[in-house]
Amino acid sequence: MRRPHLPARLPVDPYVLALLATVGLAALLPARGAAATAAGAASTAAVALLFFLYGARLSTREALDGLRHWRLHLTVLTCTFLLFPVLGLALRALAPGLLPPPLQSGLLFLCLVPSTVQSSIAFTSIARGNVPAAICAGSFSSLAGIVLTPLLAAVLLGGSTGGFSTDAILKITLQLLLPFLLGQALRRWVGGFLTRHKKTLGYVDRGSILLVVYTAFSAGMAAGIWQQVSPLRLGALMLVEAVLLTVMLLVTWYGAARLGFGREDRIAIQFAGSKKSLAAGLPMASVLFGAQAGLAVLPLMLFHQMQLMVCAVLARRRAQDPRPELPADRVAEVSCPAQQASSPHR
C-alpha cells in the first residue's frame, strides 16, 4: 500500500498570521470613542474600494466566454451557493447548543460566501487538473457572490444581519454593488493601470481587509462578545468545520464522477467547489453584521487556514495519480479564454 506523501511544510498563510495579529491588536488596543468613529468611516471606505477593485479587475467578457463549459461552472456554483448553505443549516440544527449564537451565525455565513480564485487555481495546477476551468469557475463564483451572498444572508440569517430592512439593502447597494459596477464600467480605462501596479494594489487589498478586521473586532471588544467564547467552544467550532470541509471534499469529488466529469474536471470542481474566499467574505461581513462582525468572521478565518492545509496535502496526492489521456473531443471543451485572468480573492 502506497504511503501518503505529505508536503515537507504545510502552508501556514502569512496573511492569516497578519489577521490574527490584527485581532490581537484589537483585543489589546480597541478603537473607542472618536477613534472608533474614524476607524468605522475608514473601514466603510476600504470596503467600497475593495469592491471597486474587484469589479475593475474582473473581465466579464472572458467570464462569459467560459460559459462553453457551463456544466462544470453550474456544478461549482451549486456546491458554493446551494449545497454549502444546506450543510450549514443542517450543522446548526444538529448542534444548537454547541456554539454561541454569534459563532452559529458566522458558521452559516461562511457557507454563503463565494469560492476562492487564486488558491483554487494553484491547487488545481499542482494536482494536474483543469486550470482554465478553475479560473473561470472562480470568476463566476466571485461575480455571483456580489449579489447572492447578501441575499442568502438576509434570508437565512434573518435578525443576525438585519434581514431585508431598507437600511441593510442601502448598505449593500452603496458599499458592495455600486462600487463593483463602477469598477466594471471603468475597467476599460483603469484596467491597464491595475495590471501595471498589481503588486502594489495587492498590499492595498490586504491592508484594507486588515482595517476591516481591526474595526470589527474593536467593536466586538466594546460589546463584550469575547466573553461568549471559550477554548472549548473554539475547539468545537474547528471540529464542526473539519466535518464541513470533509463532506464538501468528498461530495465534490465523487459527485462530479457521478455526473460524468473526467479526472481533470473533477479536480477543478473539487478545489473550486469546496473552498471559501476570505478576501470576499471579510468585507461583506463588516457590512452585513456591523458590531457583531467580530465573532461572525472568526469561523471564516479558521476555515480558510484549514482548507489551505488540507488541500495542499490533497493536491500533492492527486498529482501522483496516473494521468489518463484526454480524448480529442474534450480538448476544446476544457479550454477557457480567461487563462491569464487574475483576481484578489484568496
C-alpha positions in Angstrom: 0.0 0.0 0.0 1.5 3.3 -1.0 2.1 5.6 2.0 0.6 9.2 1.8 3.0 11.8 0.7 2.9 14.8 3.0 4.5 18.1 2.0 7.6 18.9 3.9 6.0 22.1 5.1 2.2 22.7 5.4 1.1 26.1 4.1 0.5 28.5 7.0 -0.7 31.5 5.1 1.4 34.6 6.3 -1.7 36.7 5.7 -3.7 34.6 8.2 -0.9 35.4 10.7 -1.3 39.1 10.0 -5.1 38.7 10.5 -4.5 37.0 13.9 -2.0 39.8 14.8 -4.7 42.4 13.9 -7.2 40.5 16.1 -4.7 40.6 19.0 -4.1 44.4 18.5 -7.9 45.0 18.6 -8.1 43.0 21.8 -5.3 44.9 23.5 -5.9 48.4 21.9 -9.5 48.5 20.7 -10.7 51.7 19.0 -13.0 53.7 21.2 -14.9 56.9 21.1 -13.8 59.2 18.3 -11.1 56.7 17.2 -13.9 54.1 16.8 -15.9 56.5 14.7 -12.9 57.3 12.5 -12.0 53.6 12.1 -15.6 52.8 11.2 -15.6 55.5 8.5 -12.2 54.3 7.1 -13.5 50.7 7.1 -16.6 51.7 5.1 -14.4 53.5 2.6 -12.0 50.5 2.5 -14.8 48.1 1.7 -16.1 50.3 -1.1 -12.5 50.5 -2.5 -12.1 46.7 -2.4 -15.2 46.1 -4.4 -14.4 48.8 -6.9 -11.0 47.0 -7.4 -12.8 43.6 -7.7 -15.1 45.0 -10.4 -12.2 46.7 -12.3 -10.1 43.5 -12.3 -12.8 41.0 -13.4 -13.1 40.6 -17.1 -16.8 39.9 -17.6 -16.3 39.2 -21.3 -13.8 36.5 -20.6 -16.0 35.0 -17.9 -19.0 34.9 -20.2 -16.8 33.2 -22.9 -16.2 30.5 -20.4 -19.9 29.5 -20.4 -19.0 27.0 -23.1 -18.1 24.6 -20.2 -21.4 25.5 -18.4 -22.0 22.1 -16.7 -18.7 22.4 -14.7 -19.4 26.0 -13.7 -23.0 25.3 -12.8 -21.8 22.4 -10.6 -19.3 24.6 -8.7 -22.0 27.3 -8.2 -24.4 24.7 -6.9 -21.9 23.5 -4.4 -21.0 27.0 -3.3 -24.4 28.6 -3.0 -26.7 25.7 -2.5 -25.0 22.7 -1.0 -22.8 24.6 1.4 -25.8 26.6 2.8 -27.8 23.4 3.2 -25.0 21.8 5.1 -24.6 24.9 7.2 -28.2 24.9 8.2 -28.0 21.1 9.0 -25.0 21.6 11.2 -26.7 24.4 13.1 -29.8 22.3 13.6 -27.9 19.2 14.7 -25.8 21.1 17.4 -27.8 24.1 18.5 -26.1 24.3 21.9 -22.6 23.6 20.8 -21.7 27.1 19.7 -22.9 30.5 20.9 -25.3 32.4 18.6 -22.7 34.7 17.0 -20.5 31.7 16.1 -23.5 29.9 14.7 -24.3 32.9 12.5 -20.6 33.1 11.5 -20.6 29.4 10.6 -23.6 29.8 8.4 -22.3 33.0 6.8 -19.1 31.1 6.0 -21.3 28.7 3.9 -22.7 31.7 1.9 -19.5 33.4 0.7 -18.1 32.8 -2.9 -15.3 30.4 -3.7 -11.7 31.4 -3.9 -9.8 32.0 -7.2 -6.1 32.1 -6.6 -5.7 29.1 -4.2 -8.2 27.1 -6.2 -6.1 27.7 -9.3 -2.9 26.9 -7.5 -4.1 23.6 -6.1 -5.7 22.6 -9.4 -2.4 23.2 -11.1 -0.5 21.2 -8.6 -2.9 18.3 -8.9 -2.7 18.5 -12.8 -6.4 19.4 -13.1 -8.3 21.7 -15.5 -6.7 25.0 -14.6 -8.6 27.2 -17.2 -11.9 25.8 -15.8 -10.8 26.6 -12.2 -10.1 30.2 -13.3 -13.5 30.6 -14.9 -15.3 28.9 -12.1 -13.7 31.1 -9.5 -14.5 34.2 -11.6 -18.2 33.2 -11.9 -18.4 32.5 -8.2 -16.9 35.9 -7.3 -19.3 37.6 -9.7 -22.4 35.7 -8.4 -21.4 36.3 -4.8 -21.7 40.0 -5.1 -25.5 39.5 -5.2 -26.1 36.0 -3.9 -24.2 36.2 -0.6 -26.0 39.3 0.8 -29.4 37.9 -0.4 -28.8 34.5 1.1 -27.5 36.1 4.3 -30.6 38.2 4.6 -32.9 35.2 4.1 -31.1 32.5 6.2 -29.6 34.7 8.9 -32.6 36.9 9.4 -32.2 39.1 12.5 -28.4 38.5 12.7 -27.9 40.7 9.7 -30.9 42.9 9.9 -33.0 41.0 7.3 -34.4 42.8 4.3 -34.6 46.2 6.0 -34.2 49.3 3.9 -31.0 50.2 5.7 -29.5 46.8 5.0 -30.4 47.0 1.3 -29.0 50.5 1.1 -25.7 49.5 2.8 -25.3 46.5 0.4 -26.0 48.6 -2.6 -23.7 51.5 -1.7 -20.8 49.6 -0.2 -20.8 46.5 -2.3 -22.8 46.5 -5.5 -22.4 50.1 -6.7 -18.5 50.2 -6.3 -18.3 46.8 -8.1 -20.4 48.1 -11.0 -18.4 51.3 -11.1 -15.2 49.3 -11.4 -16.7 47.2 -14.2 -17.8 50.4 -16.0 -14.3 52.0 -15.7 -12.3 48.8 -16.4 -11.6 49.9 -19.9 -9.7 52.9 -18.7 -8.2 51.7 -15.4 -7.5 48.1 -16.3 -4.0 48.8 -17.7 -3.1 50.8 -14.6 -4.3 48.0 -12.3 -2.3 45.4 -14.3 0.9 47.5 -14.1 0.6 48.1 -10.4 -0.8 44.7 -9.5 1.7 44.0 -6.7 1.3 47.4 -5.0 -2.5 47.2 -5.2 -2.3 43.8 -3.6 -0.9 45.5 -0.5 -3.9 47.9 -0.7 -6.3 44.9 -0.8 -4.7 43.3 2.2 -4.3 46.5 4.2 -7.9 47.4 3.6 -9.1 44.0 4.9 -6.8 44.3 8.0 -8.5 47.6 8.7 -11.9 46.0 8.3 -10.9 43.2 10.7 -9.5 45.6 13.3 -12.7 47.7 13.2 -14.9 44.7 13.5 -13.0 43.2 16.4 -12.7 46.5 18.2 -16.5 46.8 18.1 -16.7 43.3 19.4 -14.5 44.1 22.3 -16.6 47.1 23.2 -19.7 45.0 23.0 -18.1 42.2 25.2 -18.7 39.5 22.7 -15.5 37.6 23.5 -17.0 36.7 26.9 -19.1 34.2 24.9 -16.1 32.3 23.6 -14.1 29.7 25.4 -11.3 27.4 24.3 -13.8 24.5 24.4 -16.2 26.4 22.1 -13.3 27.2 19.7 -12.4 23.5 19.6 -16.0 22.6 18.9 -16.0 25.2 16.1 -12.9 23.7 14.5 -14.4 20.2 14.8 -17.6 21.2 13.0 -15.6 23.0 10.3 -13.5 19.9 9.8 -16.6 17.9 9.2 -18.0 20.5 6.8 -14.8 20.6 4.8 -14.5 16.7 4.7 -18.1 16.4 3.4 -17.6 19.0 0.7 -14.3 17.5 -0.5 -16.0 14.0 -0.7 -19.2 15.3 -2.4 -17.3 17.4 -5.0 -15.0 14.6 -5.9 -17.4 11.6 -6.0 -20.4 13.7 -7.0 -18.5 15.1 -10.1 -17.7 11.5 -11.0 -21.4 10.5 -10.9 -22.1 13.5 -13.1 -19.7 12.1 -15.8 -16.8 14.6 -15.4 -13.3 13.4 -16.3 -10.4 13.5 -13.8 -9.1 17.0 -14.7 -12.6 18.5 -14.4 -13.2 16.7 -11.2 -10.1 18.2 -9.7 -11.2 21.7 -10.7 -14.7 21.1 -9.2 -13.2 19.7 -6.0 -10.9 22.6 -5.3 -13.2 25.4 -6.6 -16.4 23.9 -5.1 -15.1 23.1 -1.6 -13.4 26.4 -0.7 -14.4 29.8 0.6 -12.9 33.2 -0.1 -11.5 35.1 2.9 -10.9 38.2 0.9 -14.5 38.4 -0.3 -16.2 37.3 3.0 -14.5 39.6 5.5 -15.6 42.9 3.9 -19.1 41.5 3.3 -19.4 40.5 6.9 -18.5 44.0 8.1 -21.4 45.4 6.1 -23.9 42.7 7.0 -23.2 42.2 10.7 -22.0 45.6 11.9 -20.9 45.4 15.5 -21.3 41.6 15.6 -18.9 41.1 12.8 -16.0 40.2 15.1 -17.2 36.8 16.0 -19.1 36.3 12.8 -15.8 36.3 10.7 -13.9 34.0 13.1 -15.3 30.8 11.5 -14.3 32.0 8.1 -10.8 32.8 9.2 -10.3 29.4 10.7 -11.9 27.6 7.8 -9.6 29.5 5.4 -6.4 28.2 7.1 -7.9 24.7 7.4 -8.8 24.5 3.7 -5.3 25.6 2.7 -3.6 22.9 4.8 -5.9 20.1 3.8 -6.0 21.0 0.1 -2.2 21.3 0.0 -1.9 17.6 1.0 -4.7 16.5 -1.2 -3.3 18.3 -4.3 0.0 16.5 -3.9 -1.8 13.2 -3.6 -3.8 13.9 -6.8 -0.6 14.8 -8.6 0.7 11.3 -8.0 -2.4 9.6 -9.6 -1.9 8.2 -13.1 -3.0 10.7 -15.7 -5.2 9.4 -18.4 -5.1 10.7 -21.9 -7.6 13.4 -22.7 -10.0 12.4 -25.5 -9.7 14.6 -28.6 -13.3 15.7 -28.4 -12.7 17.1 -25.0 -9.8 19.3 -25.8 -11.8 22.2 -27.0 -14.4 21.8 -24.1 -11.9 22.3 -21.3 -10.4 25.5 -22.8 -11.3 28.9 -21.4 -10.0 32.2 -22.7 -9.6 33.5 -19.2 -6.4 31.7 -18.6 -4.5 34.9 -17.9 -7.1 36.3 -15.6 -6.2 37.3 -12.1 -8.3 38.0 -9.0 -7.7 39.3 -5.5 -9.8 36.6 -3.9 -7.7 34.1 -2.0 
